[in-house]
Each structure stands twice: as structure tokens, then as C-alpha cells.
Amino acid sequence: MSAIIDAPVQLSNEEIGRYSRHLILPEIGMEGQLKLKKASVLLVGAGGLGSPLALYLAAAGVGRIGIIDFDVVDSSNLQRQIIHSEEYLGKPKLASAKARLTGLNPYIEIETHETALTSANARELVSQYDIVADGTDNFPTRYLVNDACVLLGKPNVYGSIFRFEGQVSVFNAQDGPCYRCLYAEPPPPGLVPSCAEGGVMGVLPGIIGSIQAMEVIKLITGAGDPLIGRLLVFDALQMSFRELKLRKNPDCPICGENPTITEFIDYQQFCGIVPNQVEEAVPEMSVIELKTALDNGQELLVLDVREENEYDICHLDNALLIPLNQLPERSSELDPQADIVIHCRSGVRSKKALKQLREAGFTRLRNLTGGILAWADEVDPEMPKY
């Protein structure tokens, strides 16, 4: 019997028709499209950035796409995570994404990994793919993605979004800088609000994720000049792009000349998020306790530290609105002897406000557990949630 030889990758007539607009581009052509078909890309996250990334890479014909995610589809996702639909509310995002991508292009392979990316599984997962596209929204995972790409020699197509601004770059490619060269240290915990706290314009991840998809395609095909050593910064309100030059840091702890990070570390601890960390006790009040106290006529000052636009969505009757960032200069409006119950959306910002007021000399303070979301869940189901 003759030896079995792997057949060369080819495009079927159906695929040639599908990708014809690529094939007539001199920069892509048949060779580039075959490179796309042979390529594999790992997407970390199936959310706002992962949605356009997955859709455009699948449509472009990237042969094998892996997606890591462990969340379920929520109605609040649909404002920006366009790969999902009402049909999949409450169901895993991976099931939604795979169904959509398979329907978009049956000639590619979609692999799903329903797990969080961790130090324990990063090597196994990342090593299976040619390129990683980072669509995460938290610092521990960003540093983990970066380190995995450096340690395993994979390009990292990075994107991030917040409110009306976004960033894109290509790290760890052709001797270019890595994410740690740009951000050697993470910001202090809680300094940068999450999208749930700070908001994000729904169109923004579509723009940034599409640029990431373009960078992935350029890396695969060799077309154009990828964003290696460059950070692209986008401002949607001004509709402007700025480009910042990045250089590889010779003292970088993982990609520098004398690296000190040679294995995966504890990224939660590195970013200051320590499990079971002992914090100064914060006095709490449940929403049921607050409702009972108010119904009984107890004199309480309910302090809302959200933003004015959040207050316009929903608020508690007679609550005093002082946004957290205005609290230092407006604390004089509060009676130091009053019983003050502080709340925000979910209880994070109100804890910060309580600590600020405590340091200013206020003593009769309590934090509303779960914030106004808990009030909507447990007290007033008619209240809108956001």
C-alpha cells in the first residue's frame, strides 16, 4: 500500500464563489485565501469585541476559530453583542455564537471552550492556535493572555473599550512590544470602572472589534502593515483616531532581555484582587430592612452616589443624588449626625463613598447591599433595571 499523504488545502468551487471579492484583491488572492483557510484563531470572549471579531473572521474564511467564554446571554448584552439574539437569552453565549457562525459560514470549524481562561489551562488552550485575539474586559485576563502569548510565541491582537473610546494594537509579533511593555502594572483595583458601571456605546465594540479582525487577517495573509509597535486610539465622540508609537521595553519582565516571569503567575493577586482578602468592615443594610425602616417613618438620609443619567433611569423616592466623583467637595451638604444609607447600582461605588465619608468624620453610615438592582429584585419588580 502506498503511504497516505495529506492532501493540500484547496478551495472548492463554492468557496471560490463565496470569497470571490477577496480573490480579486492582489493583496489577498488565492494564496491569501488559502492562508486564511489553513489558519486558526483563538478568541478570548464572546461579548462586545468577540462578536464582530467572530463574525468577520468567520465570514472571511478563517478555517478554525476557537472561542473561550463561560457566560450566558443577558438582555443587556444585546445592545452591543450583536452575535447573540433574543432566542438565546439565558443560554450559553458559546451555543449562541456557534449557531450564528455555523449559519454564516458552513465551510469553517468552530471550537468552543466553556471555561474561564486561567493559569492552569492557558498553555493548553493557547498552544492550539496560531493567533489570539483578546476581547476581555478585565485586567487579570488581559495580563494572562499577554503572558500566554509571549511564553508560547503567539501574536496577541489586543482591543479594549470604555464609554466612547477604544484601543487596538498587535502585541508580541515580529519582535514588537507586548502588553506589559505598554502597561507594566495594572491600575489599583476599582480605579477603572467596568462597562456595567461606566457604560459603553453599543456601536463602539463593533468598530474596535472590526479593526481587530482586520489586524488578524493582515497577520495571516501578510497584507499591509499591522499595528505592531503602534497603539491606535479611537474617540467616537470626536470621530478621531490617534496613533501612539510603542517600543519594546528591554526591561520588560516577560519579553525583555532578562525576563523574570517565565511561568504563569497568580493574575488575580497581581492585579490586587485577592480572594478572601480581609477588608475593613463596612456596615450594611438590606433593601428589605431599608423598605421597612422607611415605611415605619424612621429618619434616614438615602444617599445615591450614581451619575445623574443613571438617576434618570430609576431612583428611590426622596434620595439625595451626589455622584461619587462630586462627593469630596459636596460632603458639606450632609449632616454628620444623620443616619445615612448609601447606595449605587450594585453596591460597589457606595462602599467607596462610605469609606470616603468615614474618613471625613461621618460615623452613622450604612451601605445598601446590592444597590438599586437589589431593590428592583426584592422590593419593586416594576422598577427598570440596567
C-alpha positions, 0 to 999 in steps of 0.5 A, spaced: 500 500 500 502 506 498 503 511 504 497 516 505 499 523 504 495 529 506 492 532 501 493 540 500 488 545 502 484 547 496 478 551 495 472 548 492 468 551 487 463 554 492 468 557 496 471 560 490 464 563 489 463 565 496 470 569 497 470 571 490 471 579 492 477 577 496 480 573 490 480 579 486 484 583 491 492 582 489 493 583 496 489 577 498 488 572 492 488 565 492 494 564 496 491 569 501 485 565 501 488 559 502 492 562 508 486 564 511 483 557 510 489 553 513 489 558 519 486 558 526 484 563 531 483 563 538 478 568 541 478 570 548 470 572 549 464 572 546 461 579 548 462 586 545 469 585 541 468 577 540 462 578 536 464 582 530 471 579 531 467 572 530 463 574 525 468 577 520 473 572 521 468 567 520 465 570 514 472 571 511 474 564 511 478 563 517 478 555 517 478 554 525 476 559 530 476 557 537 472 561 542 473 561 550 467 564 554 463 561 560 457 566 560 450 566 558 446 571 554 443 577 558 438 582 555 443 587 556 448 584 552 444 585 546 445 592 545 452 591 543 453 583 542 450 583 536 452 575 535 447 573 540 439 574 539 433 574 543 432 566 542 438 565 546 437 569 552 439 565 558 443 560 554 450 559 553 453 565 549 458 559 546 451 555 543 449 562 541 455 564 537 456 557 534 449 557 531 450 564 528 457 562 525 455 555 523 449 559 519 454 564 516 459 560 514 458 552 513 465 551 510 469 553 517 470 549 524 468 552 530 471 550 537 468 552 543 471 552 550 466 553 556 471 555 561 474 561 564 481 562 561 486 561 567 493 559 569 492 552 569 489 551 562 492 557 558 498 553 555 493 548 553 488 552 550 493 557 547 498 552 544 492 550 539 492 556 535 496 560 531 493 567 533 489 570 539 485 575 539 483 578 546 476 581 547 476 581 555 474 586 559 478 585 565 485 586 567 487 579 570 485 576 563 488 581 559 495 580 563 494 572 562 493 572 555 499 577 554 503 572 558 500 566 554 502 569 548 509 571 549 511 564 553 508 560 547 510 565 541 503 567 539 501 574 536 496 577 541 491 582 537 489 586 543 482 591 543 479 594 549 473 599 550 470 604 555 464 609 554 466 612 547 473 610 546 477 604 544 484 601 543 487 596 538 494 594 537 498 587 535 502 585 541 508 580 541 509 579 533 515 580 529 519 582 535 514 588 537 512 590 544 507 586 548 502 588 553 506 589 559 511 593 555 505 598 554 502 597 561 507 594 566 502 594 572 495 594 572 491 600 575 489 599 583 483 595 583 476 599 582 480 605 579 477 603 572 470 602 572 467 596 568 462 597 562 456 595 567 458 601 571 461 606 566 457 604 560 459 603 553 456 605 546 453 599 543 456 601 536 463 602 539 465 594 540 463 593 533 468 598 530 474 596 535 472 589 534 472 590 526 479 593 526 481 587 530 479 582 525 482 586 520 489 586 524 488 578 524 487 577 517 493 582 515 497 577 520 495 571 516 495 573 509 501 578 510 497 584 507 499 591 509 502 593 515 499 591 522 499 595 528 505 592 531 509 597 535 503 602 534 497 603 539 491 606 535 486 610 539 479 611 537 474 617 540 467 616 537 465 622 540 470 626 536 470 621 530 478 621 531 483 616 531 490 617 534 496 613 533 501 612 539 508 609 537 510 603 542 517 600 543 519 594 546 521 595 553 528 591 554 526 591 561 520 588 560 519 582 565 516 577 560 519 579 553 525 583 555 532 581 555 532 578 562 525 576 563 523 574 570 516 571 569 517 565 565 511 561 568 504 563 569 503 567 575 497 568 580 493 574 575 488 575 580 493 577 586 497 581 581 492 585 579 490 586 587 484 582 587 485 577 592 480 572 594 478 572 601 482 578 602 480 581 609 477 588 608 475 593 613 468 592 615 463 596 612 456 596 615 450 594 611 443 594 610 438 590 606 433 593 601 428 589 605 430 592 612 431 599 608 423 598 605 421 597 612 425 602 616 422 607 611 415 605 611 415 605 619 417 613 618 424 612 621 429 618 619 434 616 614 438 620 609 438 615 602 444 617 599 445 615 591 452 616 589 450 614 581 451 619 575 445 623 574 443 619 567 443 613 571 438 617 576 434 618 570 433 611 569 430 609 576 431 612 583 428 611 590 423 616 592 426 622 596 434 620 595 439 625 595 443 624 588 451 626 589 455 622 584 461 619 587 466 623 583 462 630 586 462 627 593 469 630 596 467 637 595 459 636 596 460 632 603 458 639 606 451 638 604 450 632 609 449 632 616 454 628 620 449 626 625 444 623 620 443 616 619 445 615 612 444 609 607 448 609 601 447 606 595 449 605 587 447 600 582 450 594 585 453 596 591 460 597 589 461 605 588 457 606 595 462 602 599 467 607 596 463 613 598 462 610 605 469 609 606 470 616 603 465 619 608 468 615 614 474 618 613 471 625 613 468 624 620 461 621 618 460 615 623 452 613 622 453 610 615 450 604 612 451 601 605 445 598 601 447 591 599 446 590 592 444 597 590 438 599 586 438 592 582 437 589 589 431 593 590 428 592 583 429 584 585 426 584 592 422 590 593 419 593 586 419 588 580 416 594 576 422 598 577 427 598 570 433 595 571 440 596 567 
